[in-house]
Amino acid sequence: QVHLVESGGGLVQAGGSLRLSCAASGNIVYINTMGWYRQAPGKQRELVATITRGNIIKYADSVKDRFTISRDTAKNMVYLEMTSLKPEDTAVYYCTVDHLVRLFPPNSEVYWGQGTQITVSS
C-alpha cells in the first residue's frame, strides 16, 4: 500500500509563508491526482488544492492567489506553498493521493497522510 508523510507544518505569524511537503512511498504503481485538504476544530475537512498528473490544478476559493500546489511525479512528492497566511488558515493539513493500484482495468485507492498542524497567529 501507499504511505504518505507530511512535513513543514508549524506556527506562523499572520502574513507569513510556509511550505508543506508530502512524500508518498510504498508499493506505488501510478499516482493520479495528489492534493491537500485541511480540517479545523469543529469543522468539516475541506479541499485546499489538488493537482492531476497532467498538472490540472484546483484551489479552494479561500486560498486562491495565496497558495500554490505543485508536484514532482517522478519523486512521488506534492508540495503546498502557502503565502499571506491568515488566522483562518489554521488547521490540520492532510496530504492525499489517488493511487491506481492497477492500471488496466483501473482500480483506484485513496490514501491520506496523518496530517500536519498549521497555526497562524494574529
C-alpha positions as CSV (number, residue, x, y, z in Angstrom):
1,Q,0.0,0.0,0.0
2,V,0.9,3.7,-0.2
3,H,2.2,5.7,2.8
4,L,2.0,9.5,3.0
5,V,4.1,11.6,5.3
6,E,3.6,15.4,5.5
7,S,6.2,17.8,6.7
8,G,6.6,21.5,7.1
9,G,3.9,22.4,9.5
10,G,4.3,24.8,12.4
11,L,3.4,28.1,14.0
12,V,3.5,31.1,11.7
13,Q,2.7,34.8,12.1
14,A,-0.2,36.2,10.1
15,G,1.1,37.3,6.7
16,G,3.9,34.8,6.8
17,S,4.7,31.9,4.5
18,L,5.2,28.2,4.8
19,R,5.9,25.3,2.6
20,L,4.4,21.9,3.1
21,S,5.8,18.7,1.6
22,C,4.2,15.3,1.2
23,A,6.2,12.2,0.3
24,A,4.5,9.1,-1.0
25,S,6.1,5.7,-0.6
26,G,5.4,2.1,-0.6
27,N,4.0,-0.1,-3.4
28,I,3.4,2.7,-5.9
29,V,2.1,1.7,-9.3
30,Y,0.7,5.0,-10.6
31,I,-0.3,8.1,-8.7
32,N,-3.0,10.1,-10.4
33,T,-4.3,13.1,-8.5
34,M,-2.5,14.5,-5.5
35,G,-3.7,17.1,-3.2
36,W,-4.2,18.8,0.2
37,Y,-7.2,19.1,2.5
38,R,-7.5,20.7,5.8
39,Q,-9.6,20.5,8.9
40,A,-10.1,23.0,11.7
41,P,-11.5,22.0,15.0
42,G,-15.3,21.7,14.8
43,K,-15.3,22.0,11.1
44,Q,-15.5,19.6,8.2
45,R,-12.5,18.6,6.2
46,E,-12.3,20.8,3.2
47,L,-10.4,20.8,-0.1
48,V,-7.4,23.1,-0.3
49,A,-5.9,22.2,-3.6
50,T,-5.5,19.3,-6.0
51,I,-3.2,18.7,-8.9
52,T,-3.7,16.0,-11.5
53,R,-0.9,14.0,-13.2
54,G,-1.4,16.3,-16.1
55,N,-0.9,19.4,-13.9
56,I,-4.5,20.5,-13.9
57,I,-4.9,22.4,-10.6
58,K,-7.9,23.2,-8.5
59,Y,-7.9,25.6,-5.5
60,A,-10.4,26.4,-2.9
61,D,-11.6,30.0,-3.3
62,S,-10.3,30.8,0.2
63,V,-6.7,30.0,-0.8
64,K,-6.7,31.0,-4.4
65,D,-3.9,33.5,-5.2
66,R,-2.2,32.8,-1.9
67,F,-1.4,29.1,-2.1
68,T,0.4,27.2,-4.8
69,I,0.3,23.5,-5.3
70,S,3.0,21.6,-7.2
71,R,4.2,18.1,-7.6
72,D,7.2,16.1,-8.6
73,T,5.7,13.0,-10.1
74,A,9.0,11.2,-10.6
75,K,9.7,11.6,-6.9
76,N,6.2,10.9,-5.7
77,M,6.1,14.3,-4.0
78,V,3.5,17.0,-3.7
79,Y,4.0,20.5,-2.2
80,L,1.9,23.3,-1.0
81,E,3.5,26.8,-0.9
82,M,1.5,29.0,1.4
83,T,1.8,32.7,1.5
84,S,-0.1,35.6,3.1
85,L,-1.3,33.2,5.7
86,K,-4.3,34.2,7.7
87,P,-5.5,33.0,11.1
88,E,-8.4,31.3,9.4
89,D,-5.9,29.1,7.7
90,T,-5.2,27.4,11.0
91,A,-6.0,23.7,10.6
92,V,-4.5,20.3,10.3
93,Y,-3.4,19.9,6.7
94,Y,-3.7,16.4,5.2
95,C,-2.0,15.1,2.1
96,T,-4.0,12.8,-0.2
97,V,-3.3,10.8,-3.3
98,D,-5.4,8.9,-5.7
99,H,-3.4,5.8,-6.4
100,L,-4.1,3.4,-9.3
101,V,-3.1,0.1,-7.8
102,R,-3.9,-1.5,-11.2
103,L,-3.7,0.3,-14.5
104,F,-5.9,-1.9,-16.6
105,P,-8.6,-2.4,-15.8
106,P,-8.1,0.6,-13.5
107,N,-8.5,0.2,-9.8
108,S,-8.1,3.4,-7.7
109,E,-7.5,3.8,-4.0
110,V,-7.4,7.0,-2.0
111,Y,-4.8,7.4,0.7
112,W,-4.4,10.0,3.4
113,G,-1.5,11.2,5.5
114,Q,-1.7,11.7,9.2
115,G,-1.7,15.5,8.9
116,T,0.5,18.3,9.9
117,Q,-0.6,21.2,12.1
118,I,-0.6,24.8,10.7
119,T,-1.2,27.5,13.3
120,V,-1.3,31.1,12.1
121,S,-1.2,33.6,14.9
122,S,-2.7,37.1,14.8
